[in-house]
Amino acid sequence: MKYIAVNELDNFEYHDAYIDKIEFLNGRMLWEVRDINATTENSQNGSDKHMCIENALMIFEDAKIEKIIFAACKISDANGVLIKHREDTPALPNEYNKILDDYFVIYGLNELTVIDNGKYRAHFDILGSHDYFYFTITFTESMIKWDNFGGKAWYEKAKDLRKQRERE
């Protein structure tokens, strides 16, 4: 692939990006993603704007799922009567494969930390087709690979449109 960003997870914006597939292969966790955005701080982005990457491969070396936690929720009917209530609920490790065999939207990378022994911990907020959950993984290296940029990030286009309307 033409572009490769190594250990730069915090130089991307993930909100409203799609994960089409997650799989484990030879100790690596692979994510096929769409619509992530390379920030201006990203080593591969030569633009002065955040740029959209239409299709990319995220690779996490020596990856392990630390935890998946289904987010607390309250669901009420139209009259405000509580139908369902749930506190944050951890998924069991034997449920991980079923959870990951789904369709996802990334709301964000909420935490990226260096932990002992040269490992990283990343905490993503993710919306699956059935639930919102917090997804935490550990890994030794991350890479994001892609072939081309698809233009400015959607929020950069929105800023440009606002500026244009202000001038008119």
C-alpha positions, 0 to 999 in steps of 0.5 A: 500500500502507498501510505503507512502510518506506524504507531500514529493512532492518535493522528487519525479521527475515527468518528463515524468511521466504519469497520467492515471486518475484524479478524485475527491472523497470526497474532495480529488483529486486522480491521478493514475500515472506511472513512477514517481521517488523517489529521494534519499531524499525521506523517502521511498527510501533506495537506493543511486539512484533515483528509478522508481515507476511504479504505484502509487496513488497521493492523495491531501486532500481538493484539489481545482484547482486554475487555468489551463492555456494553454501555449502560442504557435506559430505554423508555416508551413514549410516555416516559415509562422505563422499559429497559435499564442496564448498567455497564456490562462486561462481555465474557471472553467466549462472547468476543468472536460473536460480538466482533462478527458484526457491523460497526461504527467507530465513535472515537478513540477515547484513550491511547496509553503506553503500558509496561513492556512496550505495549499500548492500550487503546480504548475505542467507543463503538456502535455495533448493529445491536449495541453500543460498547467500549472496546479495549485492546492491547498491542505492541505496534499499530499500522494503518495502511491505505492507497489514496486519500478521498478528499477533505474530511467531511467536517473540513468540508462543512467548515469551508461551506460555513466560511463561504456562506459567511462571505456571501 
